[in-house]
Amino acid sequence: MSHLKLFAATVKWHGIKLLRKQDIARRVFLHDRRYVSSGTSEPFLSGSNSNYVEEMYYAWLENPKSVHKSWDLFFRNANAGQAYDPHLPDQLERKASFLQSHGLAQTPSKAEKLVEDHLAVQSLIRAYQIRGHHVAQLDPLGILDADLDSFVPSDLITTIDKLGFYGLHESDLDKVFQLPTTTFIGGNENSLSLREIIKRLENTYCQHIGLEFMFINDVEQCQWIRQKFETPGVMKFTNEEKRTLLARLVRSMRFEDFLARKWSSEKRFGLEGCEVMIPALKTIIDKSSEMGIEYVIMGMPHRGRLNVLANVIRKELEQIFCQFDPKLEAADEGSGDVKYHLGMYHERINRATNKKITLSLMANPSHLEAVDPVVQGKTKAEQFYRGDTAGKKVMSILLHGDAAFAGQGVVYETFHLSDLPSYTTNGTIHVVVNNQIGFTTDPRMARSSPYPTDVARVVNAPIFHVNADDPEAVMYVCSVAAEWRNTFNKDVVVDLVCYRRRGHNEMDEPMFTQPLMYKQIHKQVPVLKKYADKLIADGTVTLQEFEEEIAKYDRICEEAYTRSKDNKILHIKHWLDSPWPGFFNVDGEPKSMSCPPTGISEDLLTHIGNVASSVPVKDFKIHSGLSRILRARLEMTKNRVVDWALAEYMAFGSFLKEGIHVRLSGQDVERGTFSHRHHVLHDQEVDKRTCVPMNHLWEQQAPYTVCNSSLSEYGVLGFELGFAMASPNALVCWEAQFGDFHNTAQCIIDQFISSGQAKWVRHNGIVLLLPHGMEGMGPEHSSARPERFLQMSNDDSDAYPEFSEQFEVSQLYECNWIVVNCSTPANYFHVLRRQILLPFRKPGFLVCVCTTFQRVIPENGLAAQAPHEVKRVIFCTGKVYYDLVKERKNQDLEKQVAITRLEQISPFPFDLLKEELEKYPGADLVWCQEEHKNSGYYDYVKPRFRTIVNHTRPIWYVGREPAAAAATGNKNTHLVSLRRFLDTAFNLEAFEGKTF
């Protein structure tokens, strides 16, 4: 009992402290588990008065009405740990003095036992609130403990003898105890017997709902959850609500049964074993719609996806069923995807609220959880364009599998975006379909944490575990989750503890690896039958009504199946998850195939340059070094020249004037990795005071968002990709701190950006800025690995295209993305401008950071004046051009060697390079790059050059030798290899006698 006595002493001390006068200067400190006073105590804090406070506390515990109401208020607040009225100490001191003068001080021995028992009961209540979920009956199969541990916490009263942990006995069960303000189990009662306290705690925390929330460091939020779940009788449903729930379960289960009957040998990743997920999602949507939500964006894995499309999104059943037809021909729109990866966008009336609701289920690949940040980015964008800063109109729901939720790192990355100002979506509802297995892997081999949901604890998200075979418990939990998100704008997790009736897919045999589990599953009564029997038994529905509901939905499915046979062609555009109304024509094609000039007026450029060189906020002190940078910008503006940073500034600023939102995200992008950008100025004298000059260009302009991201690539790039999906009228850029940092976001690049349009007819205009350059800085900070992007480009190296006036735009439209390596700031400006002015959108990769963008910059020096005398044409891209120009001048070869730059690598500029090659008929052709031969651009450009010349002339390689690492970390080695390939590049006899 020592810990209880210590707690009593603490309460007494807080009582004394709160009774002090506010002008007391001396403090009392905790030392060696005893509170001791430093210096002379005030008269009121003398030993006798200190004992008096304790006596009053004992009296209050025995009977709260035996003390004055001011003491009653004081002790109630002390027990709850609440804030106090600053005038209360003086009032209580007067009360104490008055009561002392009337001789009310006494400390009977029974009072000490009484206070200990009350404190024990408070500890008991808290134990259930913290650890009750460990013994909750969550597994519908009754096999596993959801937390993977059969240990029962010793402070939970699972047997009578455990009362001894608290110094209580069986004889205390019928004693009445005052309830603390940190529990709502009493309802309207302030006290209950110990027996009733334990019973109500078990009903709340140890049945089919397991609550994890006591780690949340906000008292108000904890109290809110306690009230929602502890209040007696709170989980009651009307007969109409029960009938609706039953009807939704019928649709969920009969849909799966229908697919199983019609296509028994087809993979569909059915929902059997967690059919309750459909009414769960509909409850979340209904409740959210009731509270004002107009748009719900969802992401989920493959399991149950077709059911969600049919019964939540309300995709036409015939379009789902026709996907199973092996004779269905694909329209010429791309490669398409399997049916359980497809998404959908749908606007409809929510029947529960009679309000309009828009639902979007995002298409996604088999890479589990990869869609999470994409959904969050799209949600953020939809909120942004609606001015929905508090997330009251647009929200996201993410569904997860248990194994992936625990195992995939992008889940953690996405959670850590949830409360960042430029990334928050004001709360996401996470629903985990907890199969208690991952493919064939037992959860005890798949995670180290007790639950698959423990990752959510890092952001103080409450976690509601619920037995999925108790539909009413699931509906209540989902309703509370929707209310939580609306009330606190924070994430919440609903863990549906269920089972998977079949294998990983319908063709898989789970008995190979989980024989005992699947023996039990084969005996398991489906949740629909359980719930229907319950409602029939209590008279809520009749057997006839239940059978009619089944027959009604079966008839709907059969009629849709008949109609599905009329569908002979699959149109992927019917499964689009993020449409851009009005941007394309009715057939989904560009309204034109031309691109306006990317140049803008000099007056406009000058204005942007002047603002970029200023501090448009009064009394704002900037760093002296930054003052020099701004002066240099102003000087460049006056001289009509730009560097990389100013070119970017002018491109971004021009869009803002045109009403086009610009968003730049990534690690340290506000200042720029190389201290070149400085788009956010910081006051050197006022903490956290900042200024973004780009938002001060014009009174009426689009907003500019520039935001340093968390130290994440996978999550943040996925987020920005999702943001770019929402609208074509925005320039969304993600910048890698160094080019090769996109490595850890490769899944987003491969599965969404490269192939998204082909698989899902999903257009996207995101721009990736990848700093790239071989400067001896080591293998990790040199190469953006352009060869990877080029390898995934979909243009044909062997197909010689037909040229036309619209060749450039047509070629861009046909490609899957654009890879650009700018060698001049001006071209960087123009390629950014072109990204928005095109009549369609393509992901762009600027691997380096006039009136129009120049795909090829031809030789314009002495060699171009006498092309027939040129002995060699060197083609290159990027900054190696400047090394080549310098070396050519040093060797006095400016007439004999022409140097042509490729600024756009993919799609390959066949038309312009053909002109260059024909200009120098007698010259040998060289491709020069600073990257190693097995990296960079050579493997991509070589066959395309050969196609242009119809394989009649070789294209020689000059550059570094093949290597496993992207670059050397030794400065001398770097310079030696540079010297070597520059010598080769200008040795006009280097390739004599060699065969190609």
N, C-alpha and C positions, 0 to 999 in steps of 0.2 A: 504493500500500500504506500510505499515511500513516494512513488511517482504521483499519487493522488494528493498526498499531503503537500508535496512541493507545488502542485497546481493550486491548492487552496491558499498556500502562502502567496503565490503569484497574484491570485484574485484579490487577496487582502492588500497586497502592496499597491496594485493598480487602484484600489479604492482609496487608499491613503493619498496616492499621488494625485488623483483627480480631485481630492478635497483641498489641495493646497490653494493658497492665494496666488494669483498670477504674478505677483511681484517677487516671489521667493527666488533668490538667485542661486542658492545652493542646490546641488543635484545629488541624487542617490544612485549608486551603481550596484550592479550585480557582481558579487565576488564569492567564489568558492561555494556556489549554490545557495548563498545567503545574501539577503539584501542588507547592506550596511550603509549608514549615513555618514557623509563627510562633513565634518564641522558640527556646530551646535544645532540641534533640531529646533524647529519652530515650536512654540508652546502646544499647538494643536497636534503636533507629531510626537508628543511625549509617549512614553510607554503605556500609560493608562489609557490615553485616547486611542492609541493604536489597537490595544486590546478591545476597546469599546467597539471599534469598527468591525472587528472579527466577531464580537458577540452579536452585533446587529445582523451580520451576515448569517450566523447560525440560526438566529430567530427567524429570519426571512425564509431560509430553506425549510424550516419546520412548518411554517405557515406564513405565506407572503402577506396575508391580510393583517398579521400581528404587528407589522411595522408601518410607519407613515408612508403615504403614497410616494413621497420623494425618494425614500430609501428603496421602495419597491422598484421605481423607475431606474434608479441608479444600479441596483444589483442585476436587473434584467439586461441592461445595456452592457454591464461588465461581463456577463456571461456570453453575450453575443459578440463581444469585441468591437462594438460600434463606436462611432464618433459621438462626441458629447457637446452639449450646449456649453459655451465658454463661461456662462454665468452660473452653471450648475454647482461648481465647487463651493462658491460662497454660500449659496442657498443650503447646500448639504452641511456645511460647517455650522450654520446657525441651527439647523435641525439637530445635528449631533449634540451641540451644546445644550439645547433645550431638553433632549431626551436624557442626557447625562444627569442633568440637574434633578430629574425625577427618579433617579435610582433604578434605571431599567437595565443596568449592566449585569448579565449573568452568563455563565458558560457551563451549562450542565454537560455531563459526560456523554449523555445520549445525543446531544447536539453535534458533537464531533463525529460520532458514527453516522449521524444523519447526513452531514455534509459529505462525508466520504462516499456514502451510498449514492447520493445525488450525482456526485462527480463521476462515480463509476458508471452510472447509467448514461451520462453524457458521453463518456468514452465509448461505451457500448454502441450508442447510436452512431457515433462517428466511425467506428470500426465497420459497421454495415455500409455506411455511405462510401467508405474508401475501398473495402475489400469484399463486399457482398457479391460482386459479379463473379468472383472466383468459384462460388458454389451455386451459381444460377444454373437452371436446367435448360441449357442452350442447345444441346445436340439433339435433333429430332430422332436420331438413330439410337441414342442412349449408349453410345460406344466410347466416344472420346470426350475429354474435357476440352472445352473451347480454348482454354489457356494452356493446353498440353501438359497440365500438371494436376495430378489427383490429390495433391496436398490440400488439406482444409486449414485455413488460417485459424490459429489457436484462439483468437479473440472474437470469433463468431460462435454463437450459442447453438451449435448443431446437436449437442447433447447436454443434459442437465448438469453434468459434472463440470462443464466448462464455465459455469457461473463462478466457480472458485477463482478464475483468472482475475475477476473484478472484486474479489472479497465478498461476493454475494452467495446466497444459498437458496435451495429450493423453497425454503420457508419465506423468502423475500418475494416470490413470484406474484403474490396477491397484494403486495404493498403498493401504494399509489405514489408516484414520483412526479415532481414538477418537470415539465418538458422545456428544454432550452428553445430559444428563438431560432436556432439553426436546424429545426426540423418542423415538418408540417404533418406528421403522422397523426397528430391529435385532431386535425380538422378544426372544429370550433371548441374543442376541449383543451384546457391548459395542462391537464395532468392525466396520466393513465397508470394502470397497474403494470408492473414489470412484465407480467405474462402477456398483456395486450401490446405492450411496446415491442416485445420480441416478435410477436405474431405479425404485427403490421410491418415491421422492418423486413421480415422474411417475405411477406407478400410483395413488397416493393422491390427488393433488391436480389431475391434469391429464387425467383420463379422463371418465367420465360423471357424476362428482360434483364440484362446485365448492364449496369451503368458505370462508365468510367468518366469522372468529371472532377474529382476532388483535387486533381493536380492543377486545375485552373486557378490562377492567382488573382482572381477578381471575385470578391464576396458577392456582389450583386448577381453575377452570372451563376454562381453556385446556388444561391438562394432561389433563383428563377427555376433551375433544373429541379431542385428539391421540391419546390411547390408543384411543378408539373407532374411529378411522379409519386410523391409521397401522400398528397392529399387524398383522403379516403374516398372511394367511389369515383375517382376522376376518370377512370378508363371505362366509360359506359357508352354504348352505342344505341341509337334508336333502331327500331325494326327496319325502317327504310334504309338506313345506313348498312345494316347487316345484309339486306336483300341486294343492295348495290354491290357490296363486296362479293357476295356469292356469284352474282352475274358476271363480274369481272374475272373471278376465278374460273368460271365456266369457259369464258372466251380464251383465257390463257391456256387452259389445259386442253380444250377441244381443238384449238389450233394445232398444237403439237401432235395430238392424236391423228388429226386429219393428214398432216404431212407424213406421219409414220405409216399410215395406211396406204397413201397414194405413192409414196416414193421411199419404200422401206430400205432400199440399198443406196440411198443418196446421203451424202454428208449435209447436215443442216445445223449442227451444233445446237440441239434443242435445249429447252429450258426445264425439262422434266426434273423434278426434285426441288426446284425453286420457282414454281409457278406463281408464287405469291409476289414475285418481283413486279409483275404487270400491275396489279392493283396498288402495289406500293408506290410505283412511279406515278400512277394516275392520282393517288392521294396527294403526293408532293405537289404535282402540277395544279390540282384543284385548290389546295390550300394556298399556294403561291398566287394563283390567279385571283383568289378571293382578297388577297392582301395587295393587289395592284400590279402584279407581274404580267407583262404583255408578251414577252419573248423568252423562251427557254431553249438554250443551246446544250446539246447533250453529246457526250462521248462515251463509247463503250467497246468492249471486246466482242468477239464473235458469238459467244454463247448467249442465246436468247435474242439475238439481233433481229431475226426475221419476225419473231413474236412482238418485239417492240415496234418494229415498222408497221406491223399489221394492227396492233391493238392499242398503241399509244400514239404514234405519229399519225395513224390512220392512212397508210399507204393502201392504194387499191389492191385488194386481194388477188385479182387476176394478174396484175403485174408482178406480184410475188410468185404466184404459181407458175407462170410461164417461164420463169427462170430455171425451172426444173426440166424443161423440154429440151432434150439433146439436139433437136432439129432446129431450134431457134437460131436464126441468122443474126449476126451482129451488124448494125448499121456502121457505115464507114466513118466512125467518130473517134477511133482510138483502139487501144488494146482491150479496154474493159477490165473487169475484176470479178472475182467470185461473188456470189450473191450475199454471203454473210460478211462482206466488207463494205457494202454499198451504203450510202447515206441518203438523206431525204430532207426536203424543206417543205413545210405545209402550214398554211394558215387556215384556221377553222374556229368555230364557236365552241367554247368549253361548256359542256352540257350542265356541269355542276353549278357554274356561276353565271352562265349566259353572257359571258364576256368573250371578246375576240382574243385568241391566243395564237402565237406563231411558234412552231416547234421546228427545230433543226437538229437532225442527228448527223453528226459528222462522219463522212467516210474515213476509213482508216485501214492500215495494213495489218498483217499478222503480228507485227512487232508490238507486243502488249505494252500498254501505257504510253506509247509514243504519241497518242492523240491528246493526252492530258493538257500539255501546254498549248497545243493548237486551239483547243476549245477555249481555254482561258484567254488567249489572245483575241479570238473572234468575239468573245463576250465583252472584253474590255473595249474593243472597237465599237461594238454596237451601243454600249453605254456611252462612249465618248461622243459619237455622232448624234445621239439623242439628248445630250446634256444631262444624262442620268448619273450624276456624280455619286449618289448614294446607293446605286444598284437597286432602285425600287421598281424599275420597269423591265430590266433585263437580268437574267441569272443563268448560271450554269449548273448542270448535274453531270457528275462523272460516275460511271459504273466501273467496277474493278473486279477482277478475280482475286481470290485470297493469295495465291502463290505469287502472282505478279505484283500485287500491292506491296507485299513484303520484300520482293526480290529485285524490282526494277528501280534503279537509282533515279530515274527521271521523276518518279513520284515525289521523292525528297526535294529535288530541284523545283518542282512545280509548287509544292507546299511553301517553299521559301520565297516564292513570288507573291504569296497571298496577301501580305500586308505591306508591300512596298508601294509608295504613292503612285508611281507610273505603271504599275502592274496589277494592283489589286482589283478584283472583281466584286468586292464587297461581300464575300462569302460564297462558298460552293458547297452544295450538298453531295457528299460522296456516298454511294451505295455499293457495298462490297457483297458480291455473290460468293459466299464462303462455302465452297464445295467440300472443304476439309481435305482437299487433295489437289495436287498440281500435276495434271496429265497422269503420270504413274507414281509421282513422288509423294511419299508420306509427309505431312507438314512437320513432323519431328525431324525430318532430314532437310527441310526446305527453309527453315528460319530459326534464328536464335532467340527471338523475342517470344513472349507468351502468346500474344495475339498477332495476326497479320496486320492489324490496324495500328500497331504501336507507333508507327512513323508519324501519325497525326498528332501525337502528344507534343511534338516539338513546336507546334504553333498554338497550343492550348485549345485544340478543337475537342469538344466533347465527343465521346464514342458511345453509341448506343448499340449494344449487342442484343440480338433478339432471335428467338427460336422461330425459324421460318415456317414451322408447322402450326403456329398459332397466328392465324391471319389477323385477328383483332389486335393482338399485341403489336404486330408489324404495322398495321394502319395507324395505331396511336403513336408509335415511335416516329413514323414518317410525318405525321401531322405536327408533332412537337419539333422535329428537325426543321420543317419549313418555317415554323414560328420563330425558332432560334435564329435562323439565318436572317429573317426579316427584322427581328428585334435588335440583334447585336452585330449584324453585318460581318459575321465570322463563319469560317468553315465548320462543318459538322459531319460526322461519319455515322452511317447506319450499317451495321454489320449483320447481314442476313445469314445466320448460321443454318446451312441447309445440307443437301447432298446432291450428288450427280447420279441420276438413275441409270444412265448408260455410261459408256466409256467416254474418253476425251471427245470422240465423235461417234456417230452411229455405227461405224464400221470397226470400232476398236473393242477389244475384249479385256475388260478391267479385271476379270477373275485371275488373270495371270499373276498380277502383283498385289491385289487387295482382296483376297478370297473371303476373309471374315466380314469385311465391310459390305461386300456385295451380296453375301448370303443374307445379311440383315436388310439390305436395300430391296432385295427381291421379295422379302416378306412385308415391307413397309406399305402401309395403307396410304394411298395418295391423299394429299391435303384437301382436295376438293371433296372427296367422299367423307373425310372426317368432319369437315365444316358443314357440309350438307346434312349429315346425320344429326349433328348438334342442333342446327336450326329447325330441322323437321321435328326433333324430339321436343324442343321448347315451343313449338307452334308458330315460329316466325314465318316459315313457308311450309307448304304441303309438298308431299312427294310428287304430286301431279304438276305443281308449278315448277318444281325443280327439273323434272323431265321435259317439260315444255320449253324451258330455257335452253336446255341442251339441244333439243330438236331444232329450235329456232336458229341457233348459231351453226349447227351442222348444215342446215338448209342454205344459209348464207354462203358457207364455204363451197358447197356443191354447185351453187349457181355461179359463183366466181370461177370455179374450176372449169365449168362449161364455157364461160366467156373467154377464159385464158387460151383455149384452143384456137381462137381466132387470131391471136397474136403470132405473127410469123417473123417479125423483125424486132430485135432488141435495140431500143434507143437509150444510150447511156444518159443522155441529157434529161430523161425523165427521172433520174435518180440524183439530180444535182442538189448539193447541200447548201450552197452559198450563191444564189443567183444575183446578178447585177441588173436589176430592171432598167430598161431603157438604154443600156450601154451598147448592146448588140441589137441586130434586127430580130424579127420574129423567128427566124430560123436559127438564131444563135450565131450568126456570122457577123464579122465587122461591117459597119455601115459604109466604110470606104476602104480603099487600099492605098491611101496616100498619107504622108506624114508632113505636116507644116514645117517650115524652117525653124530650127532650134535657136536661132539668134534672137536677141532682144535689143532695144534701143540703147544707145550710149548714155542717154540721160538716166535711164532706169538703172543701168549698171553703176553709174556714178553715184546715184542716190544710195544704192545698197552698199557700195564701198564706203561711203562717208559714214553711214550708220555703223557699219562693221568696225570702223576705226574710232568709235566714240563710246562714251558712257552716257546713255540717254536718261539717267536718273540723277537728280540733284543730291549733293552732299554724299556722294558715294566714293569712298577711298579705295582705289585699286592698287595692286602691287606695282612697285616701280619698274620691275622687269616687264610687266605687262604693258605699262605705258610705252615702253620702247617698241613693243610689238605692234601696238595700235598706231603709233606714229609711222612705222614702216608700212603698214597697210594703207594709211592715208597717202603716203608718198607714192605707192604703187598705183593707187586710184588716180592720182593726178597725172602720173606718167603713162596711164593707159596700159599697164601690164598687170599680170596676176601671178600669184604662186598657187600651189595646190589648195591651201586653206581658203584663200580669197575666191578662187574659182568655185569651190564648193559653196561658199557663203552666197555668192551671186546667183548660183543655180537654185539653191533653196529659197532665197529671198524672192526670186522671180515667181516661183510657184505660189508663195503666200499672197502676193498681190492678185494672182489669178483665182484666189479662193481655194487653192489646193493645199490640204493639210500635209505637213512634212513631219515625219517622226524618225528620229535617229536614236538607236539603242545599241547597247553593248558595253563592254567593260571600259570604263574611264573615257567614254566618248565626249563627255562635256568639255574636258580640257584637251583630250586627244592623247593617245599613247606617246606621241613624239612632241608633245607640248606645242602643237601647231594650230589647234582649232580655237580654243578658248571661247566657246559659245555661251558659257555661263561664267559671269564675273562674280567674284566674292569680295565683299567689303572687308577691308583689312582691319577695321576698328569695331564693327558690329557683328557679333557671331550669328551665323546662319542667314545673314542678309545677302541676297543674291540678285543678279540682274541678267536677263536674257535679252540682249539688244535686238535680236532678230524678231522678237515680239513687239518691237517699237518702230517697225518700218513705216507702217501706215495706220491710220485710225481704223479703217475697215480692211482687215486682212484675215486670212486663215491663221489659226494658231500653229505655232511651232513647238513640237515636243522633242526635247533632247534629254536623255535620261541615262545615267550610269546604271548598269544592270548589276545583279548579283554575279558572283564569280562562277557563272554557269554558261555553257555553250549550248548543250542539248536542249535544256528547258527554255532558255531565252530565245534561241533561234526558232524553236517551235512556236513560242508565244508570238513573235513578230510575224511569222508566216500566217498564223491565225488572224492577227490584226490586219494584215494586208488582204485577207479574203473578204473583209466586210464591204469594202468600197474600192472601185477602180480609180476614184478621184482623190488619190493620196499617194505620196511617195514614202514608202516605208523602207528604211535601211537598217541593216544589222552590220556592225563593224566588228570583226575579230580583232582582238588586241594585237595579235600577229597572225599572218595568213594561215599558218598551219594549225591554229587553234580550232579551226572548223573540224578537226579530226574527231573530237568528242561529240560533235553534232552530226556525224555522218549519217545516222539513221534518218534524221529529218531531211537531209539532202537527197539521199537515195530513194526513200520511200514516199516522200511528199513533193519535194521541189522538182526533182528530175522527171518523175513519172506521174505526177498528180493529174496533169491535163489528160494524158493518154488513158489513165485508168478511170478517172472520175469526171472528165470534161470540166475540170475545175481550173479556171484561169487565176493567175496570181502574178503580181508585179513586184514582188519583194526584190530588193537589191542587197547583195552581199558585198561588203567592202573588205577586201582581203589584202592587207599590206604584204608585199612580196619583194624580195631583192636579195641577191647574194653579195653580202658585204663582209664575210668572214666572221659573222656573229654566232656561228654554231649551227648545228643541224636542226634546232627547234625554232629558231627565229628568222629563218631565211626564206623557205619555200612555202608558198600557199598551195602546193601540189596541184598546179593547173592540169596536169595530165589526167587526174581523176575526173575532173569536170569534162574534159575533152573526150575522154573515153565513153562517157555517158551521153554525149551529144548524139542526136538522132539523124544528122545529115549523112548522106552516103558518099564515101570517099571515091567511089568508082563511077558515080552517076554524074555525067556532065550536064549541067542544067541548061534550060533554054532561057536566054536573056530577053528581058523586055523592059519597058520604061519603069515598071513597078517591081522590078526584080528584087531590089533591096527589101522593100516592105513585105512582098510575098514570101521571100526567103525567111524573114524574121517570123512571119506568122506560122510557117510550117515547122519551125524548130521548136525544141522543147525548152531551151534557154539560150541566153546570150552570154558568151565569155569574151570579155574585153580587157586588154592590157594597155592602158593609156600611157603614152610617153610624154604628153604635154598637159599642163593644167587646162588649157583651152579645150582640148578634146574631152577632158574629164567633165568640164562644164556642159559641153554639147551632148555627151552621152547621157548625162543625168536628165537633161531637158528632153531628149528623145524618148526616154523611158515613159514619160507621161503623155507626150504628144502623139505617140503611136495610137492607132484606132483599136488596139487590143493590148493585153498585158502579158509580159513574159518575165520570168525570173532573170535577173541579171547578175553577173559576177564580174566585178571590177577588180582585176588582179593587179592592182597598183593604183596606189592612189597618189576668122572663118565665118561662116554663116550656118554651118551644119556640122554634124559629127562626121569625121573622116574615118571611114573603115580602114582605108590604106593611106598612108602618107608617102607619096613617091619621092624619089630623088629630085631635088630642085636646084642642085648646084652645077658645077662645071661638067660633071659627067652627063647630066641631062641635056646639056647644050650640044654635045657631040656623041649621041648614043652608039653610033657604029664603031667608035674608037674604044668603047668600054670593054674591058677584058673580063670583068667579074661583076656580078650583081649579088650583093649580100642582102638576104631577107632576114629580118629580125623582129623582135617585139620587146617592148619595155625599156628599162633603163640601160641595157647593154648597148643600145644605140649610141649613147653618149661616149662610152668607152671606144666604140668603133670609129666614131667621127674624129675623136681626138687622135687615135692611132693612125688613121688615114692621113690626117694632116701632118703628123710627125714623119710619116714615110713619103710624103709628097705624092700621093696616089689619088688625088681628088678627081683627076680626069679619067683614070683607068678603072676605078672602082665606084660603082653606084651602090647606095644603101637605101633600101626601101623598108618602111616600117608597117607591120600588120598591127593595127589598133584593135580591130575586131577579129578574133580568132575563129569563133564559132557563132553563127553559121559562117562557113568559109567564104570569103569574098572572091569567088571564082571570076566574076566579071572584071573587077578592077585588076586583079593579078594577071589575068590574061592580057590586058592592055600593057602591063609592065613587062611581061615576058616577051611580047611581040616587039616592044620598043628596043630591046637589046638582043638581037638575033645571034650575034657572034660571041656573046659572053657566056662563061660558065656560071652555073647557078649554085649558090651556097645558102644553106640555112645556118645561121649562127645564133646560139643561145648560151647564156651563162650557166644554166642548169646542167646537171649531168645528163648523159645521153639517154638513159632509161627513165628520165624524168622530163619535166617541161613539155615542150610542144612538138618535138621532132617526129615522134611516131604518128602524130595526128596530121601534120602538114605535109609530110613526105608523099603519101599516096595521093593527096589532093593536087599537089604540084605536078605529080606524074600524070594525073588524069588530064590536067590542063594542056600539057605538051604531048598528050597521047603516047606517053612512054618513050618519046624520042630523045629526050635529054635527061641527064641525071640531075638530082638535087643533092649536093654534097653536104655532109654534116661537119660543122665546126663548133666545138664546145668542149665541156669537160667530159672525161671518160665515165663509163657507167660506174655506179657506186651504190652501196646499200643504204648509206645515210644520205640525207638530202643535201648536206653541206658539211664542210670541215669546220672544226672549232679552232684551228690553228691559223693565225693571221698570215704567217709566212707561207704556209701551204696554199692558202687562198690566193695570195698574190702570185705565187709561182704558176699555179694552174691558169690564172687569168692571163699572165704573160705568154704562156704556151699557146693558148688558143687564139690570142690576138696575132701572134706571129704567123700561125697557120692561116688565119683569115686573110692576111695581106701578102702571103707568099703565093704569087700568081702561078708558080710551077708546082704547087703542093699536090695537085691531083693528076699531073701528067702521067700517063702510062697506067693509071688505075682504072679498074672496071667497076661498074656500079651494080 
